[in-house]
């Protein structure tokens, strides 16, 4: 009986630490991380077409200035709580310039040092 309880606890812990995006990635986290990635204020864009695939949540963004982005975040749950990655976004119709920031050319010293500008 004791061994069964230990295995059940281990299985529950494994399930919690590898939770899918539908549980671990909240709409608020998507909005917050997308605002940061695009350099926009929360509330100045709309998130639509969210789909969850394992730990990845993909979605579309339309800004108040009518720009459109395809974005995704990844997420999971650990003993410390939920963890959501930074948003990765590509502006639609821009052809995906590899290594360039999606924020319209905004570049800082860290991005320059990494060769991303």
Jmol script that loads the backbone (N, CA, C; Angstrom):
load data "model"
ATOM      1  N   UNK A   1       0.823  -1.190   0.000  1.00  0.00           N
ATOM      2  CA  UNK A   1       0.000   0.000   0.000  1.00  0.00           C
ATOM      3  C   UNK A   1       0.866   1.253   0.000  1.00  0.00           C
ATOM      4  N   UNK A   2       1.933   1.228   0.804  1.00  0.00           N
ATOM      5  CA  UNK A   2       2.813   2.388   0.905  1.00  0.00           C
ATOM      6  C   UNK A   2       3.491   2.684  -0.432  1.00  0.00           C
ATOM      7  N   UNK A   3       3.891   1.638  -1.130  1.00  0.00           N
ATOM      8  CA  UNK A   3       4.538   1.790  -2.419  1.00  0.00           C
ATOM      9  C   UNK A   3       3.583   2.413  -3.438  1.00  0.00           C
ATOM     10  N   UNK A   4       2.311   2.029  -3.405  1.00  0.00           N
ATOM     11  CA  UNK A   4       1.305   2.576  -4.311  1.00  0.00           C
ATOM     12  C   UNK A   4       1.116   4.069  -4.069  1.00  0.00           C
ATOM     13  N   UNK A   5       1.085   4.475  -2.824  1.00  0.00           N
ATOM     14  CA  UNK A   5       0.934   5.893  -2.492  1.00  0.00           C
ATOM     15  C   UNK A   5       2.131   6.697  -2.980  1.00  0.00           C
ATOM     16  N   UNK A   6       3.313   6.132  -2.859  1.00  0.00           N
ATOM     17  CA  UNK A   6       4.521   6.824  -3.330  1.00  0.00           C
ATOM     18  C   UNK A   6       4.484   7.004  -4.835  1.00  0.00           C
ATOM     19  N   UNK A   7       4.074   5.968  -5.559  1.00  0.00           N
ATOM     20  CA  UNK A   7       3.975   6.074  -7.017  1.00  0.00           C
ATOM     21  C   UNK A   7       2.898   7.075  -7.426  1.00  0.00           C
ATOM     22  N   UNK A   8       1.794   7.101  -6.724  1.00  0.00           N
ATOM     23  CA  UNK A   8       0.730   8.057  -7.033  1.00  0.00           C
ATOM     24  C   UNK A   8       1.211   9.492  -6.805  1.00  0.00           C
ATOM     25  N   UNK A   9       1.945   9.714  -5.723  1.00  0.00           N
ATOM     26  CA  UNK A   9       2.489  11.047  -5.445  1.00  0.00           C
ATOM     27  C   UNK A   9       3.495  11.446  -6.507  1.00  0.00           C
ATOM     28  N   UNK A  10       4.344  10.516  -6.937  1.00  0.00           N
ATOM     29  CA  UNK A  10       5.321  10.785  -7.980  1.00  0.00           C
ATOM     30  C   UNK A  10       4.638  11.113  -9.310  1.00  0.00           C
ATOM     31  N   UNK A  11       3.603  10.368  -9.636  1.00  0.00           N
ATOM     32  CA  UNK A  11       2.858  10.624 -10.873  1.00  0.00           C
ATOM     33  C   UNK A  11       2.183  11.994 -10.835  1.00  0.00           C
ATOM     34  N   UNK A  12       1.623  12.357  -9.693  1.00  0.00           N
ATOM     35  CA  UNK A  12       0.989  13.668  -9.557  1.00  0.00           C
ATOM     36  C   UNK A  12       2.009  14.779  -9.699  1.00  0.00           C
ATOM     37  N   UNK A  13       3.187  14.619  -9.117  1.00  0.00           N
ATOM     38  CA  UNK A  13       4.250  15.615  -9.232  1.00  0.00           C
ATOM     39  C   UNK A  13       4.710  15.748 -10.677  1.00  0.00           C
ATOM     40  N   UNK A  14       4.866  14.637 -11.370  1.00  0.00           N
ATOM     41  CA  UNK A  14       5.273  14.674 -12.776  1.00  0.00           C
ATOM     42  C   UNK A  14       4.229  15.381 -13.626  1.00  0.00           C
ATOM     43  N   UNK A  15       2.962  15.132 -13.361  1.00  0.00           N
ATOM     44  CA  UNK A  15       1.892  15.783 -14.113  1.00  0.00           C
ATOM     45  C   UNK A  15       1.884  17.293 -13.866  1.00  0.00           C
ATOM     46  N   UNK A  16       2.139  17.692 -12.640  1.00  0.00           N
ATOM     47  CA  UNK A  16       2.138  19.117 -12.306  1.00  0.00           C
ATOM     48  C   UNK A  16       3.314  19.851 -12.923  1.00  0.00           C
ATOM     49  N   UNK A  17       4.470  19.208 -12.997  1.00  0.00           N
ATOM     50  CA  UNK A  17       5.651  19.884 -13.514  1.00  0.00           C
ATOM     51  C   UNK A  17       5.697  19.904 -15.037  1.00  0.00           C
ATOM     52  N   UNK A  18       4.839  19.166 -15.678  1.00  0.00           N
ATOM     53  CA  UNK A  18       4.823  19.170 -17.138  1.00  0.00           C
ATOM     54  C   UNK A  18       3.438  19.530 -17.658  1.00  0.00           C
ATOM     55  N   UNK A  19       2.751  20.390 -16.942  1.00  0.00           N
ATOM     56  CA  UNK A  19       1.388  20.763 -17.319  1.00  0.00           C
ATOM     57  C   UNK A  19       1.359  21.433 -18.681  1.00  0.00           C
ATOM     58  N   UNK A  20       0.262  21.272 -19.371  1.00  0.00           N
ATOM     59  CA  UNK A  20       0.150  21.840 -20.702  1.00  0.00           C
ATOM     60  C   UNK A  20      -0.157  23.336 -20.633  1.00  0.00           C
ATOM     61  N   UNK A  21       0.016  24.004 -21.766  1.00  0.00           N
ATOM     62  CA  UNK A  21      -0.140  25.453 -21.839  1.00  0.00           C
ATOM     63  C   UNK A  21      -1.552  25.897 -21.484  1.00  0.00           C
ATOM     64  N   UNK A  22      -2.550  25.062 -21.742  1.00  0.00           N
ATOM     65  CA  UNK A  22      -3.917  25.471 -21.434  1.00  0.00           C
ATOM     66  C   UNK A  22      -4.095  25.725 -19.945  1.00  0.00           C
ATOM     67  N   UNK A  23      -3.301  25.082 -19.124  1.00  0.00           N
ATOM     68  CA  UNK A  23      -3.361  25.292 -17.676  1.00  0.00           C
ATOM     69  C   UNK A  23      -2.312  26.288 -17.200  1.00  0.00           C
ATOM     70  N   UNK A  24      -1.103  26.181 -17.703  1.00  0.00           N
ATOM     71  CA  UNK A  24       0.005  26.964 -17.159  1.00  0.00           C
ATOM     72  C   UNK A  24       0.102  28.372 -17.720  1.00  0.00           C
ATOM     73  N   UNK A  25      -0.420  28.630 -18.909  1.00  0.00           N
ATOM     74  CA  UNK A  25      -0.306  29.952 -19.530  1.00  0.00           C
ATOM     75  C   UNK A  25      -1.654  30.665 -19.435  1.00  0.00           C
ATOM     76  N   UNK A  26      -1.716  31.700 -18.605  1.00  0.00           N
ATOM     77  CA  UNK A  26      -2.956  32.454 -18.444  1.00  0.00           C
ATOM     78  C   UNK A  26      -3.053  33.539 -19.515  1.00  0.00           C
ATOM     79  N   UNK A  27      -4.269  34.021 -19.740  1.00  0.00           N
ATOM     80  CA  UNK A  27      -4.463  35.118 -20.686  1.00  0.00           C
ATOM     81  C   UNK A  27      -3.715  36.367 -20.234  1.00  0.00           C
ATOM     82  N   UNK A  28      -3.667  36.596 -18.921  1.00  0.00           N
ATOM     83  CA  UNK A  28      -2.945  37.748 -18.396  1.00  0.00           C
ATOM     84  C   UNK A  28      -1.447  37.638 -18.687  1.00  0.00           C
ATOM     85  N   UNK A  29      -0.885  36.446 -18.549  1.00  0.00           N
ATOM     86  CA  UNK A  29       0.535  36.247 -18.848  1.00  0.00           C
ATOM     87  C   UNK A  29       0.814  36.497 -20.325  1.00  0.00           C
ATOM     88  N   UNK A  30      -0.091  36.040 -21.183  1.00  0.00           N
ATOM     89  CA  UNK A  30       0.073  36.290 -22.620  1.00  0.00           C
ATOM     90  C   UNK A  30       0.059  37.789 -22.897  1.00  0.00           C
ATOM     91  N   UNK A  31      -0.902  38.502 -22.332  1.00  0.00           N
ATOM     92  CA  UNK A  31      -0.996  39.937 -22.576  1.00  0.00           C
ATOM     93  C   UNK A  31       0.233  40.674 -22.031  1.00  0.00           C
ATOM     94  N   UNK A  32       0.652  40.337 -20.841  1.00  0.00           N
ATOM     95  CA  UNK A  32       1.807  40.997 -20.214  1.00  0.00           C
ATOM     96  C   UNK A  32       3.087  40.734 -21.009  1.00  0.00           C
ATOM     97  N   UNK A  33       3.350  39.479 -21.375  1.00  0.00           N
ATOM     98  CA  UNK A  33       4.576  39.134 -22.089  1.00  0.00           C
ATOM     99  C   UNK A  33       4.574  39.651 -23.517  1.00  0.00           C
ATOM    100  N   UNK A  34       3.405  39.698 -24.140  1.00  0.00           N
ATOM    101  CA  UNK A  34       3.307  40.241 -25.491  1.00  0.00           C
ATOM    102  C   UNK A  34       3.540  41.742 -25.480  1.00  0.00           C
ATOM    103  N   UNK A  35       2.971  42.437 -24.509  1.00  0.00           N
ATOM    104  CA  UNK A  35       3.190  43.881 -24.395  1.00  0.00           C
ATOM    105  C   UNK A  35       4.674  44.178 -24.262  1.00  0.00           C
ATOM    106  N   UNK A  36       5.362  43.397 -23.454  1.00  0.00           N
ATOM    107  CA  UNK A  36       6.793  43.611 -23.265  1.00  0.00           C
ATOM    108  C   UNK A  36       7.569  43.301 -24.543  1.00  0.00           C
ATOM    109  N   UNK A  37       7.235  42.213 -25.221  1.00  0.00           N
ATOM    110  CA  UNK A  37       7.959  41.815 -26.428  1.00  0.00           C
ATOM    111  C   UNK A  37       7.788  42.823 -27.559  1.00  0.00           C
ATOM    112  N   UNK A  38       6.594  43.392 -27.667  1.00  0.00           N
ATOM    113  CA  UNK A  38       6.321  44.324 -28.766  1.00  0.00           C
ATOM    114  C   UNK A  38       6.543  45.780 -28.379  1.00  0.00           C
ATOM    115  N   UNK A  39       6.820  46.041 -27.111  1.00  0.00           N
ATOM    116  CA  UNK A  39       7.022  47.417 -26.669  1.00  0.00           C
ATOM    117  C   UNK A  39       5.745  48.227 -26.684  1.00  0.00           C
ATOM    118  N   UNK A  40       4.639  47.577 -26.369  1.00  0.00           N
ATOM    119  CA  UNK A  40       3.327  48.227 -26.373  1.00  0.00           C
ATOM    120  C   UNK A  40       2.741  48.227 -24.966  1.00  0.00           C
ATOM    121  N   UNK A  41       1.827  49.126 -24.730  1.00  0.00           N
ATOM    122  CA  UNK A  41       1.109  49.143 -23.462  1.00  0.00           C
ATOM    123  C   UNK A  41       0.013  48.080 -23.487  1.00  0.00           C
ATOM    124  N   UNK A  42      -0.227  47.459 -22.326  1.00  0.00           N
ATOM    125  CA  UNK A  42      -1.348  46.523 -22.239  1.00  0.00           C
ATOM    126  C   UNK A  42      -2.617  47.266 -22.606  1.00  0.00           C
ATOM    127  N   UNK A  43      -3.489  46.600 -23.337  1.00  0.00           N
ATOM    128  CA  UNK A  43      -4.751  47.207 -23.732  1.00  0.00           C
ATOM    129  C   UNK A  43      -4.702  47.897 -25.083  1.00  0.00           C
ATOM    130  N   UNK A  44      -3.512  47.950 -25.721  1.00  0.00           N
ATOM    131  CA  UNK A  44      -3.410  48.592 -27.038  1.00  0.00           C
ATOM    132  C   UNK A  44      -3.362  47.569 -28.163  1.00  0.00           C
ATOM    133  N   UNK A  45      -3.694  46.329 -27.836  1.00  0.00           N
ATOM    134  CA  UNK A  45      -3.731  45.266 -28.834  1.00  0.00           C
ATOM    135  C   UNK A  45      -4.742  44.212 -28.405  1.00  0.00           C
ATOM    136  N   UNK A  46      -5.123  43.375 -29.363  1.00  0.00           N
ATOM    137  CA  UNK A  46      -6.095  42.314 -29.121  1.00  0.00           C
ATOM    138  C   UNK A  46      -5.460  40.971 -29.442  1.00  0.00           C
ATOM    139  N   UNK A  47      -5.647  40.017 -28.558  1.00  0.00           N
ATOM    140  CA  UNK A  47      -5.145  38.656 -28.753  1.00  0.00           C
ATOM    141  C   UNK A  47      -6.305  37.789 -29.229  1.00  0.00           C
ATOM    142  N   UNK A  48      -6.087  37.054 -30.327  1.00  0.00           N
ATOM    143  CA  UNK A  48      -7.126  36.171 -30.872  1.00  0.00           C
ATOM    144  C   UNK A  48      -6.507  34.835 -31.285  1.00  0.00           C
ATOM    145  N   UNK A  49      -7.363  33.913 -31.620  1.00  0.00           N
ATOM    146  CA  UNK A  49      -6.979  32.624 -32.210  1.00  0.00           C
ATOM    147  C   UNK A  49      -5.953  31.848 -31.389  1.00  0.00           C
ATOM    148  N   UNK A  50      -6.116  31.843 -30.073  1.00  0.00           N
ATOM    149  CA  UNK A  50      -5.186  31.097 -29.229  1.00  0.00           C
ATOM    150  C   UNK A  50      -5.390  29.605 -29.431  1.00  0.00           C
ATOM    151  N   UNK A  51      -4.274  28.889 -29.575  1.00  0.00           N
ATOM    152  CA  UNK A  51      -4.326  27.429 -29.624  1.00  0.00           C
ATOM    153  C   UNK A  51      -3.187  26.893 -28.776  1.00  0.00           C
ATOM    154  N   UNK A  52      -3.479  25.835 -28.044  1.00  0.00           N
ATOM    155  CA  UNK A  52      -2.501  25.220 -27.155  1.00  0.00           C
ATOM    156  C   UNK A  52      -2.052  23.897 -27.743  1.00  0.00           C
ATOM    157  N   UNK A  53      -0.743  23.701 -27.773  1.00  0.00           N
ATOM    158  CA  UNK A  53      -0.173  22.461 -28.285  1.00  0.00           C
ATOM    159  C   UNK A  53       0.926  22.034 -27.321  1.00  0.00           C
ATOM    160  N   UNK A  54       0.597  21.167 -26.406  1.00  0.00           N
ATOM    161  CA  UNK A  54       1.559  20.764 -25.383  1.00  0.00           C
ATOM    162  C   UNK A  54       1.865  21.934 -24.468  1.00  0.00           C
ATOM    163  N   UNK A  55       3.120  22.322 -24.378  1.00  0.00           N
ATOM    164  CA  UNK A  55       3.512  23.435 -23.517  1.00  0.00           C
ATOM    165  C   UNK A  55       3.531  24.769 -24.265  1.00  0.00           C
ATOM    166  N   UNK A  56       3.151  24.774 -25.526  1.00  0.00           N
ATOM    167  CA  UNK A  56       3.206  25.979 -26.365  1.00  0.00           C
ATOM    168  C   UNK A  56       1.806  26.536 -26.602  1.00  0.00           C
ATOM    169  N   UNK A  57       1.669  27.848 -26.405  1.00  0.00           N
ATOM    170  CA  UNK A  57       0.424  28.545 -26.720  1.00  0.00           C
ATOM    171  C   UNK A  57       0.714  29.512 -27.865  1.00  0.00           C
ATOM    172  N   UNK A  58       0.061  29.299 -29.002  1.00  0.00           N
ATOM    173  CA  UNK A  58       0.224  30.169 -30.172  1.00  0.00           C
ATOM    174  C   UNK A  58      -1.000  31.048 -30.300  1.00  0.00           C
ATOM    175  N   UNK A  59      -0.809  32.271 -30.802  1.00  0.00           N
ATOM    176  CA  UNK A  59      -1.928  33.206 -30.913  1.00  0.00           C
ATOM    177  C   UNK A  59      -1.593  34.327 -31.894  1.00  0.00           C
ATOM    178  N   UNK A  60      -2.621  35.066 -32.283  1.00  0.00           N
ATOM    179  CA  UNK A  60      -2.479  36.211 -33.183  1.00  0.00           C
ATOM    180  C   UNK A  60      -2.690  37.487 -32.383  1.00  0.00           C
ATOM    181  N   UNK A  61      -2.016  38.553 -32.800  1.00  0.00           N
ATOM    182  CA  UNK A  61      -2.135  39.854 -32.150  1.00  0.00           C
ATOM    183  C   UNK A  61      -2.427  40.904 -33.214  1.00  0.00           C
ATOM    184  N   UNK A  62      -3.408  41.758 -32.921  1.00  0.00           N
ATOM    185  CA  UNK A  62      -3.687  42.926 -33.782  1.00  0.00           C
ATOM    186  C   UNK A  62      -3.586  44.156 -32.897  1.00  0.00           C
ATOM    187  N   UNK A  63      -2.720  45.083 -33.315  1.00  0.00           N
ATOM    188  CA  UNK A  63      -2.521  46.299 -32.527  1.00  0.00           C
ATOM    189  C   UNK A  63      -3.574  47.341 -32.903  1.00  0.00           C
ATOM    190  N   UNK A  64      -3.691  48.362 -32.069  1.00  0.00           N
ATOM    191  CA  UNK A  64      -4.616  49.461 -32.372  1.00  0.00           C
ATOM    192  C   UNK A  64      -4.211  50.196 -33.645  1.00  0.00           C
ATOM    193  N   UNK A  65      -2.933  50.100 -34.036  1.00  0.00           N
ATOM    194  CA  UNK A  65      -2.474  50.734 -35.280  1.00  0.00           C
ATOM    195  C   UNK A  65      -2.569  49.776 -36.466  1.00  0.00           C
ATOM    196  N   UNK A  66      -3.297  48.666 -36.290  1.00  0.00           N
ATOM    197  CA  UNK A  66      -3.596  47.669 -37.334  1.00  0.00           C
ATOM    198  C   UNK A  66      -2.420  46.816 -37.790  1.00  0.00           C
ATOM    199  N   UNK A  67      -1.377  46.721 -36.990  1.00  0.00           N
ATOM    200  CA  UNK A  67      -0.309  45.771 -37.302  1.00  0.00           C
ATOM    201  C   UNK A  67      -0.748  44.419 -36.775  1.00  0.00           C
ATOM    202  N   UNK A  68      -0.323  43.350 -37.465  1.00  0.00           N
ATOM    203  CA  UNK A  68      -0.676  42.001 -37.053  1.00  0.00           C
ATOM    204  C   UNK A  68       0.588  41.191 -36.802  1.00  0.00           C
ATOM    205  N   UNK A  69       0.562  40.394 -35.731  1.00  0.00           N
ATOM    206  CA  UNK A  69       1.687  39.561 -35.352  1.00  0.00           C
ATOM    207  C   UNK A  69       1.209  38.139 -35.093  1.00  0.00           C
ATOM    208  N   UNK A  70       2.084  37.202 -35.385  1.00  0.00           N
ATOM    209  CA  UNK A  70       1.896  35.812 -34.992  1.00  0.00           C
ATOM    210  C   UNK A  70       2.860  35.582 -33.835  1.00  0.00           C
ATOM    211  N   UNK A  71       2.342  35.111 -32.685  1.00  0.00           N
ATOM    212  CA  UNK A  71       3.161  34.993 -31.478  1.00  0.00           C
ATOM    213  C   UNK A  71       2.982  33.635 -30.815  1.00  0.00           C
ATOM    214  N   UNK A  72       3.923  33.324 -29.938  1.00  0.00           N
ATOM    215  CA  UNK A  72       3.761  32.153 -29.080  1.00  0.00           C
ATOM    216  C   UNK A  72       4.541  32.347 -27.789  1.00  0.00           C
ATOM    217  N   UNK A  73       4.108  31.639 -26.763  1.00  0.00           N
ATOM    218  CA  UNK A  73       4.819  31.518 -25.492  1.00  0.00           C
ATOM    219  C   UNK A  73       4.800  30.046 -25.108  1.00  0.00           C
ATOM    220  N   UNK A  74       5.687  29.667 -24.229  1.00  0.00           N
ATOM    221  CA  UNK A  74       5.657  28.326 -23.666  1.00  0.00           C
ATOM    222  C   UNK A  74       5.498  28.447 -22.161  1.00  0.00           C
ATOM    223  N   UNK A  75       4.981  27.416 -21.550  1.00  0.00           N
ATOM    224  CA  UNK A  75       4.775  27.487 -20.114  1.00  0.00           C
ATOM    225  C   UNK A  75       4.715  26.129 -19.466  1.00  0.00           C
ATOM    226  N   UNK A  76       4.914  26.144 -18.180  1.00  0.00           N
ATOM    227  CA  UNK A  76       4.850  24.928 -17.389  1.00  0.00           C
ATOM    228  C   UNK A  76       4.599  25.281 -15.935  1.00  0.00           C
ATOM    229  N   UNK A  77       4.419  24.263 -15.131  1.00  0.00           N
ATOM    230  CA  UNK A  77       4.171  24.449 -13.711  1.00  0.00           C
ATOM    231  C   UNK A  77       5.211  23.638 -12.952  1.00  0.00           C
ATOM    232  N   UNK A  78       5.800  24.259 -11.954  1.00  0.00           N
ATOM    233  CA  UNK A  78       6.763  23.560 -11.110  1.00  0.00           C
ATOM    234  C   UNK A  78       6.374  23.755  -9.651  1.00  0.00           C
ATOM    235  N   UNK A  79       7.214  23.325  -8.771  1.00  0.00           N
ATOM    236  CA  UNK A  79       6.947  23.502  -7.345  1.00  0.00           C
ATOM    237  C   UNK A  79       6.919  24.979  -6.968  1.00  0.00           C
ATOM    238  N   UNK A  80       7.561  25.810  -7.761  1.00  0.00           N
ATOM    239  CA  UNK A  80       7.602  27.245  -7.495  1.00  0.00           C
ATOM    240  C   UNK A  80       6.411  27.992  -8.093  1.00  0.00           C
ATOM    241  N   UNK A  81       5.594  27.316  -8.875  1.00  0.00           N
ATOM    242  CA  UNK A  81       4.421  27.940  -9.496  1.00  0.00           C
ATOM    243  C   UNK A  81       4.500  27.893 -11.011  1.00  0.00           C
ATOM    244  N   UNK A  82       3.704  28.735 -11.632  1.00  0.00           N
ATOM    245  CA  UNK A  82       3.664  28.793 -13.097  1.00  0.00           C
ATOM    246  C   UNK A  82       4.873  29.552 -13.633  1.00  0.00           C
ATOM    247  N   UNK A  83       5.359  29.104 -14.786  1.00  0.00           N
ATOM    248  CA  UNK A  83       6.459  29.775 -15.464  1.00  0.00           C
ATOM    249  C   UNK A  83       6.074  29.920 -16.929  1.00  0.00           C
ATOM    250  N   UNK A  84       6.152  31.147 -17.449  1.00  0.00           N
ATOM    251  CA  UNK A  84       5.798  31.420 -18.837  1.00  0.00           C
ATOM    252  C   UNK A  84       6.972  32.125 -19.500  1.00  0.00           C
ATOM    253  N   UNK A  85       7.324  31.688 -20.692  1.00  0.00           N
ATOM    254  CA  UNK A  85       8.451  32.279 -21.417  1.00  0.00           C
ATOM    255  C   UNK A  85       8.107  33.673 -21.919  1.00  0.00           C
ATOM    256  N   UNK A  86       9.122  34.363 -22.398  1.00  0.00           N
ATOM    257  CA  UNK A  86       8.896  35.612 -23.107  1.00  0.00           C
ATOM    258  C   UNK A  86       8.096  35.291 -24.368  1.00  0.00           C
ATOM    259  N   UNK A  87       7.340  36.264 -24.850  1.00  0.00           N
ATOM    260  CA  UNK A  87       6.599  36.073 -26.095  1.00  0.00           C
ATOM    261  C   UNK A  87       7.554  36.212 -27.274  1.00  0.00           C
ATOM    262  N   UNK A  88       7.387  35.349 -28.247  1.00  0.00           N
ATOM    263  CA  UNK A  88       8.129  35.414 -29.497  1.00  0.00           C
ATOM    264  C   UNK A  88       7.115  35.791 -30.565  1.00  0.00           C
ATOM    265  N   UNK A  89       7.335  36.920 -31.232  1.00  0.00           N
ATOM    266  CA  UNK A  89       6.372  37.433 -32.203  1.00  0.00           C
ATOM    267  C   UNK A  89       7.039  37.778 -33.520  1.00  0.00           C
ATOM    268  N   UNK A  90       6.317  37.550 -34.606  1.00  0.00           N
ATOM    269  CA  UNK A  90       6.750  37.941 -35.946  1.00  0.00           C
ATOM    270  C   UNK A  90       5.637  38.738 -36.586  1.00  0.00           C
ATOM    271  N   UNK A  91       5.984  39.893 -37.125  1.00  0.00           N
ATOM    272  CA  UNK A  91       4.976  40.710 -37.790  1.00  0.00           C
ATOM    273  C   UNK A  91       4.587  40.051 -39.103  1.00  0.00           C
ATOM    274  N   UNK A  92       3.291  39.939 -39.342  1.00  0.00           N
ATOM    275  CA  UNK A  92       2.809  39.318 -40.571  1.00  0.00           C
ATOM    276  C   UNK A  92       3.146  40.211 -41.761  1.00  0.00           C
ATOM    277  N   UNK A  93       3.580  39.588 -42.844  1.00  0.00           N
ATOM    278  CA  UNK A  93       3.891  40.318 -44.063  1.00  0.00           C
ATOM    279  C   UNK A  93       5.284  40.914 -44.092  1.00  0.00           C
ATOM    280  N   UNK A  94       6.088  40.664 -43.061  1.00  0.00           N
ATOM    281  CA  UNK A  94       7.438  41.231 -43.025  1.00  0.00           C
ATOM    282  C   UNK A  94       8.511  40.227 -43.435  1.00  0.00           C
ATOM    283  N   UNK A  95       8.150  39.009 -43.691  1.00  0.00           N
ATOM    284  CA  UNK A  95       9.099  38.036 -44.198  1.00  0.00           C
ATOM    285  C   UNK A  95      10.045  37.427 -43.180  1.00  0.00           C
ATOM    286  N   UNK A  96       9.920  37.768 -41.918  1.00  0.00           N
ATOM    287  CA  UNK A  96      10.715  37.117 -40.881  1.00  0.00           C
ATOM    288  C   UNK A  96      12.203  37.344 -40.985  1.00  0.00           C
ATOM    289  N   UNK A  97      12.674  38.559 -40.771  1.00  0.00           N
ATOM    290  CA  UNK A  97      14.102  38.850 -40.788  1.00  0.00           C
ATOM    291  C   UNK A  97      14.769  38.125 -39.627  1.00  0.00           C
ATOM    292  N   UNK A  98      15.572  37.117 -39.937  1.00  0.00           N
ATOM    293  CA  UNK A  98      16.187  36.284 -38.910  1.00  0.00           C
ATOM    294  C   UNK A  98      17.167  37.114 -38.091  1.00  0.00           C
ATOM    295  N   UNK A  99      17.037  36.992 -36.762  1.00  0.00           N
ATOM    296  CA  UNK A  99      17.955  37.664 -35.865  1.00  0.00           C
ATOM    297  C   UNK A  99      17.626  39.114 -35.594  1.00  0.00           C
ATOM    298  N   UNK A 100      16.600  39.644 -36.194  1.00  0.00           N
ATOM    299  CA  UNK A 100      16.225  41.040 -35.980  1.00  0.00           C
ATOM    300  C   UNK A 100      15.053  41.101 -35.028  1.00  0.00           C
ATOM    301  N   UNK A 101      15.018  42.111 -34.150  1.00  0.00           N
ATOM    302  CA  UNK A 101      13.900  42.223 -33.217  1.00  0.00           C
ATOM    303  C   UNK A 101      12.609  42.531 -33.961  1.00  0.00           C
ATOM    304  N   UNK A 102      11.481  42.017 -33.437  1.00  0.00           N
ATOM    305  CA  UNK A 102      10.178  42.215 -34.073  1.00  0.00           C
ATOM    306  C   UNK A 102       9.564  43.552 -33.715  1.00  0.00           C
ATOM    307  N   UNK A 103      10.266  44.386 -33.012  1.00  0.00           N
ATOM    308  CA  UNK A 103       9.696  45.634 -32.518  1.00  0.00           C
ATOM    309  C   UNK A 103       9.986  46.808 -33.438  1.00  0.00           C
ATOM    310  N   UNK A 104      10.156  46.553 -34.726  1.00  0.00           N
ATOM    311  CA  UNK A 104      10.338  47.636 -35.674  1.00  0.00           C
ATOM    312  C   UNK A 104      11.736  48.231 -35.649  1.00  0.00           C
ATOM    313  N   UNK A 105      12.761  47.449 -35.279  1.00  0.00           N
ATOM    314  CA  UNK A 105      14.123  47.920 -35.338  1.00  0.00           C
ATOM    315  C   UNK A 105      14.663  48.435 -34.016  1.00  0.00           C
ATOM    316  N   UNK A 106      13.901  48.386 -32.953  1.00  0.00           N
ATOM    317  CA  UNK A 106      14.391  48.825 -31.662  1.00  0.00           C
ATOM    318  C   UNK A 106      15.575  47.955 -31.272  1.00  0.00           C
ATOM    319  N   UNK A 107      16.680  48.597 -30.925  1.00  0.00           N
ATOM    320  CA  UNK A 107      17.878  47.852 -30.598  1.00  0.00           C
ATOM    321  C   UNK A 107      18.542  48.482 -29.385  1.00  0.00           C
ATOM    322  N   UNK A 108      18.968  47.626 -28.454  1.00  0.00           N
ATOM    323  CA  UNK A 108      19.684  48.113 -27.287  1.00  0.00           C
ATOM    324  C   UNK A 108      21.078  47.502 -27.280  1.00  0.00           C
ATOM    325  N   UNK A 109      21.885  47.867 -26.281  1.00  0.00           N
ATOM    326  CA  UNK A 109      23.273  47.403 -26.216  1.00  0.00           C
ATOM    327  C   UNK A 109      23.372  45.887 -26.127  1.00  0.00           C
ATOM    328  N   UNK A 110      22.455  45.253 -25.396  1.00  0.00           N
ATOM    329  CA  UNK A 110      22.482  43.806 -25.257  1.00  0.00           C
ATOM    330  C   UNK A 110      22.193  43.111 -26.586  1.00  0.00           C
ATOM    331  N   UNK A 111      21.203  43.608 -27.326  1.00  0.00           N
ATOM    332  CA  UNK A 111      20.901  43.028 -28.639  1.00  0.00           C
ATOM    333  C   UNK A 111      22.047  43.250 -29.617  1.00  0.00           C
ATOM    334  N   UNK A 112      22.681  44.419 -29.560  1.00  0.00           N
ATOM    335  CA  UNK A 112      23.840  44.683 -30.424  1.00  0.00           C
ATOM    336  C   UNK A 112      24.975  43.732 -30.118  1.00  0.00           C
ATOM    337  N   UNK A 113      25.258  43.519 -28.825  1.00  0.00           N
ATOM    338  CA  UNK A 113      26.327  42.628 -28.415  1.00  0.00           C
ATOM    339  C   UNK A 113      26.064  41.189 -28.862  1.00  0.00           C
ATOM    340  N   UNK A 114      24.802  40.813 -28.929  1.00  0.00           N
ATOM    341  CA  UNK A 114      24.437  39.459 -29.342  1.00  0.00           C
ATOM    342  C   UNK A 114      24.355  39.318 -30.856  1.00  0.00           C
ATOM    343  N   UNK A 115      24.601  40.423 -31.575  1.00  0.00           N
ATOM    344  CA  UNK A 115      24.543  40.382 -33.037  1.00  0.00           C
ATOM    345  C   UNK A 115      23.134  40.283 -33.577  1.00  0.00           C
ATOM    346  N   UNK A 116      22.150  40.750 -32.818  1.00  0.00           N
ATOM    347  CA  UNK A 116      20.757  40.649 -33.230  1.00  0.00           C
ATOM    348  C   UNK A 116      20.256  41.919 -33.905  1.00  0.00           C
ATOM    349  N   UNK A 117      21.099  42.910 -34.090  1.00  0.00           N
ATOM    350  CA  UNK A 117      20.682  44.168 -34.723  1.00  0.00           C
ATOM    351  C   UNK A 117      21.497  44.450 -35.956  1.00  0.00           C
TER     352      UNK A 117
END
end "model"
wireframe off; spacefill off
backbone 0.3
color backbone group
